[in-house]
Amino acid sequence: MLLSRAAAARDPEERAGIMRMLHARTDRAAFDAARTLARSGNAAERVIGLDVLGQVGYPAGRPYREDTLPVVLACCEDDRPEVLGAAITALGHLADERGLPAVLAHAGHPSPDVRFAVALPSVAGDPPSAEAVGALIRLSRDPDPEIRDWATMGMSEPFDAHSTQHRDALAERLADTEGTSPGKHCWGWPSDWTRERWNHCWPGWTAAIRAT
């Protein structure tokens, strides 16, 4: 059984290959088996189940999305960081706005793995809520450089970067000496900025590039 093989796999590449096969399954039996694992009391089994539920059935347009969401949301109440991170990541894959409150509730979690998961999901909505933008801005100042990088990437379009708060957060990253090189922080800058908006960040950008 693929789920058993995934649980037993120790090599990351082997596990990833098995997961791709599980995600491609569109039958109800595969979904039910993953849901059972996601409800297990065992943390490792629960993580496997959540990893599958986040993307299972994608070739058929995620036919079990409605049945998946409540299971994943329930796992967001688990106090084990590995389970919580897997649940938030699954919500990101589901890209359902109804999962946003559960994601944002953990933006300040003490575990960097959980905060990293919060920086990744694409559940912010279109247009994104002010709460989602605020969480990404806070995460762009996280002590962990990798979290800062991903949060900065998340601050790109379709986010409204016309606010001073948003522009200042992007400009701050240009002086960041850890993580991604300063020039790549421009990925967080929307392509439709006017000359005035670019000028707000340009001094910091040029100084950061010269320092690399």
C-alpha positions in Angstrom: 0.0 0.0 0.0 1.4 3.4 -1.0 0.5 5.0 2.3 2.5 2.4 4.2 5.4 2.8 1.9 5.4 6.5 2.4 5.3 6.1 6.2 8.2 3.7 6.1 10.3 5.6 3.6 13.5 7.2 5.1 14.9 8.6 1.9 13.3 12.0 1.1 13.4 11.5 -2.6 11.7 8.1 -2.3 9.0 9.6 -0.1 8.5 12.5 -2.5 8.0 10.0 -5.3 5.4 8.0 -3.4 3.6 11.2 -2.5 3.4 12.3 -6.1 1.7 9.0 -6.9 -0.7 9.4 -4.0 -1.6 13.0 -5.0 -2.4 11.7 -8.5 -5.0 9.3 -7.1 -8.6 10.3 -7.8 -10.4 7.4 -6.2 -12.5 7.7 -3.1 -10.5 4.8 -1.4 -7.3 6.8 -1.5 -9.0 9.8 0.0 -10.6 7.8 2.8 -7.3 6.1 3.7 -5.5 9.4 3.9 -8.3 10.9 6.0 -8.1 8.0 8.4 -4.4 8.6 8.9 -5.0 12.4 9.4 -7.3 11.5 12.3 -4.8 9.2 13.9 -3.4 9.9 17.3 0.1 9.1 16.0 1.9 12.2 14.9 3.9 10.6 12.1 0.7 9.0 10.7 -1.2 12.2 10.9 1.5 14.1 9.0 1.5 11.5 6.2 -2.3 11.8 6.0 -2.2 15.6 5.8 0.6 15.6 3.2 -1.7 13.5 1.0 -4.9 15.3 1.7 -3.5 18.7 0.7 -3.1 17.6 -2.9 -4.9 14.3 -3.4 -7.1 14.1 -6.6 -5.5 17.1 -8.3 -5.8 15.6 -11.8 -9.6 15.6 -11.3 -9.8 19.1 -9.9 -9.7 18.1 -6.2 -13.0 16.3 -6.0 -12.7 15.8 -2.2 -12.0 19.4 -1.2 -15.1 19.9 0.8 -14.6 16.7 2.7 -10.9 17.5 3.2 -11.2 21.0 4.7 -12.8 20.1 8.1 -10.3 17.4 8.6 -7.3 19.7 8.0 -8.9 22.5 10.1 -9.3 20.1 13.0 -5.6 19.2 12.8 -4.8 22.9 13.2 -5.7 22.5 16.8 -3.0 19.9 17.3 -0.3 21.3 19.6 2.5 19.2 18.0 4.5 21.5 15.7 5.1 18.8 13.1 1.4 18.1 12.8 0.4 21.8 12.9 3.0 22.6 10.2 1.7 19.8 8.0 -1.9 21.0 8.5 -1.1 24.6 7.6 0.8 23.5 4.5 -2.2 21.4 3.5 -4.4 24.5 3.8 -2.0 26.3 1.5 -2.3 23.6 -1.1 -6.1 23.7 -0.8 -6.0 27.5 -1.4 -9.4 27.9 0.3 -10.1 31.2 2.0 -12.0 29.5 4.7 -8.7 28.2 6.0 -7.2 31.7 6.5 -8.2 32.2 10.1 -6.6 29.0 11.2 -3.4 29.9 9.3 -3.1 33.4 10.7 -3.8 32.2 14.3 -0.3 30.6 14.2 1.7 33.4 12.6 3.5 34.0 15.9 3.9 30.4 16.9 7.2 29.6 18.8 8.2 26.9 16.3 10.0 28.2 13.2 8.7 25.2 11.2 5.1 26.4 11.9 5.9 30.0 11.1 7.5 28.9 7.9 4.4 27.0 6.9 2.3 30.2 7.6 4.6 32.2 5.2 3.9 29.7 2.4 0.1 29.2 2.0 -1.9 30.8 -0.8 -5.1 31.2 1.2 -5.0 34.9 1.6 -7.9 35.6 -0.7 -8.2 37.8 -3.8 -8.0 40.6 -2.9 -6.1 39.5 0.2 -7.4 40.6 3.6 -5.6 43.2 5.7 -5.0 40.5 8.3 -3.1 38.4 5.7 -1.0 41.3 4.5 -0.2 42.2 8.1 0.9 38.7 9.0 3.2 38.5 6.0 4.7 41.9 6.9 5.4 40.6 10.4 6.9 37.4 9.1 9.1 39.4 6.8 10.8 40.6 10.0 11.0 37.1 11.5 14.3 36.0 13.2 14.6 33.1 10.8 16.0 34.3 7.4 14.3 31.6 5.4 10.9 32.7 6.8 11.7 36.3 6.0 12.5 35.3 2.4 9.3 33.4 1.8 7.1 36.1 3.5 8.7 38.7 1.3 7.9 36.6 -1.8 4.4 36.4 -0.5 4.1 40.2 -0.4 4.2 40.4 -4.2 1.1 40.7 -6.4 -1.8 40.6 -6.0 -1.1 42.3 -2.7 -1.7 46.1 -2.7 1.7 47.5 -2.1 0.6 51.1 -2.2 0.7 51.5 1.5 3.7 53.0 3.3 3.7 50.1 5.7 4.1 47.5 2.9 6.7 49.5 1.0 8.7 50.1 4.2 8.7 46.3 4.9 10.1 45.6 1.5 12.7 48.3 1.8 13.8 46.9 5.1 14.6 43.6 3.5 17.0 45.2 1.1 19.4 45.7 4.0 19.0 42.1 5.2 22.4 40.4 5.1 21.0 36.9 5.6 18.9 34.6 3.4 18.4 35.5 -0.2 20.6 38.2 -1.8 19.1 41.7 -1.5 18.5 42.1 -5.2 16.1 39.2 -5.2 13.9 40.9 -2.6 12.6 42.9 -5.6 10.5 39.8 -6.3 8.2 41.3 -3.6 7.8 44.5 -5.5 4.7 44.7 -7.8 5.5 45.3 -11.5 3.0 48.2 -11.8 4.8 50.6 -9.3 5.0 54.2 -10.4 8.3 56.2 -10.3 7.3 57.7 -6.9 6.8 54.2 -5.4 10.1 53.0 -6.7 11.9 56.1 -5.4 10.6 55.2 -1.9 12.8 52.1 -2.0 15.5 52.9 -4.4 18.1 54.3 -1.9 17.9 51.2 0.2 18.1 48.9 -2.8 21.2 50.5 -4.3 23.0 50.6 -0.9 22.2 46.9 -0.4 23.4 45.9 -3.8 26.7 47.8 -3.4 27.3 46.0 -0.1 27.0 42.5 -1.6 
